[in-house]
Amino acid sequence: MSVLAIDIGGTKLALAVVDSGGRLTTSVRIPTPHGDDVEAETIWRTLVTMVDRVLHSAGILSGELVGVGVGCGGPMSWPSGEVSPLNIPAWRGFPLRDRLVKRFPGVPVRLHNDAICVAVGEHWRGAGRGWDNVLGMVVSTGVGGGLILGGHLVDGASGNAGHIGHVVVDPEGPMCKCGGRGCLEAIARGPALAEWAVAQGWQGSGEPTAVNLAADAARGHPVACAAMRRAGRALGIAIASATHLCDLDVVCLGGGLSQAGPLLFDPLEEAFRAHARMDFAREVRVVPAALGQDAGMVGAAALVLAGERYWSAG
Ligand SMILES: [Zn+2]
């Protein structure tokens, strides 16, 4: 039983053939076509070429697949799957699910937000495995998440439940791209963190990116360390709120910034302990995600392979 898993982001397209145990048997990864002259159909044709290539490498025919699972950057209309990824300007209302249904007739094609797929992947085969109530988070260019309660993915009214990036952690804080103020994402997304550090006088050894910021923090640079504390604190506050609201067992933290280790997790834990005061909330464990960059594809495959837990739509 093999599923085709597709993970579509602003920087890369990743595809894999995934077996029923959640293992990637074959995978390919390329940069997402970008530039002002890139058209919607160019990206689609690139994707189709990649699909043919990964199936060929795996030695299987389209007809042998039991389904197709897709994680894609938001926003999107769900479950119909017209996607308008923020970081892929050429796709606005692109009917991705319909296109894939035509390409793979007769098998389920299921599509969800990429951060939700990461949360599902971590619950199914990663750091959240064995727990019924898990918040999976991704902290990178944006901050996203997905929510599993009672062992099942919670979709919400429009497929957006678990979107912790826009939980407010500081009403007086910086403006957010959503139009609000003081959202977790406005503070903890990598680019916002690097921007804050630059404003505090940080001059990184390379580009002012979150990756370089984390590296400088590891070397003890005081502003870089303060930036990590700022992100950790915002995450801890948001996680404490989510924990009280959802009565969680585990929070899995993934994405680039989660690789920063104790520099991020210590202030996170401290802020979490300061704000999670109800007895049931204190029990929650915040752990690093386990599946790395494969999490999104494992989760996308789970939409098909473990649909009874992760797919509620038609
Ligand atoms: Zn926001």
Boltz pocket constraint, residues with backbone or C-beta under 6 A from the ligand:
constraints:
  - pocket:
      binder: B
      contacts: [[A, 165], [A, 166], [A, 176], [A, 177], [A, 178], [A, 179], [A, 180], [A, 181], [A, 183], [A, 185], [A, 186]]
      max_distance: 6.0
